[in-house]
Amino acid sequence: MGMIIRPSAIIRQNYNTVSDLCKDTGEPVFLTKNGKGDLVVMCLETYNRRERELEIREKLVEAEEMRLMGVRDIPAEAACERLRGISRGNRVKMGGQPYV
């Protein structure tokens, strides 16, 4: 689906329409003010999914940086388990220690 763009007045006039659109499509809704981009609105589920995806990407970049520095690799099974934990919302550092 393409970008969903609506005028900002819609959120003042009919919040439920925007909320339903976000939930039904799973996509962010871009709101404009005076014809220019102003806000992005998305349902909480979409936001949380995107945050998990970003965290996984950050961990992959961190692992690549460690590899380039010569840090010994970890077994693929352990790496996959850590990524599965992140996708379930468990935040774990590459060393295996949970964030406090």
Phi, psi and omega in degrees: 000144178284180179297138177261116183238130179223154175289149183298336180300333182298326182287329176284321185278326184207077180306317184300325178298315180294315180301313180296320179298316178298314182290318183292322184268336185070016182244154174289152176249126180268125180255139180250154175227122184054038176081002180240150178304137183229309184220159171236131181239136177214157179288158184299322179299316178296317179300311181298319178298314180296322178296318177298317179298318178297319180296320178297316178299318178299319180294322178294320177295317178300318180295320179294319178298318179296319179298316181294333178277356177091010178292136182301138180295156172256156180301145182302322180298319180293320179295316179297320179297320178296318179294321176297321177298318179296317182295336176271359178100003178274118182270122184226133174288162180300332179285357178096353181275136178289152174290146180256000000 
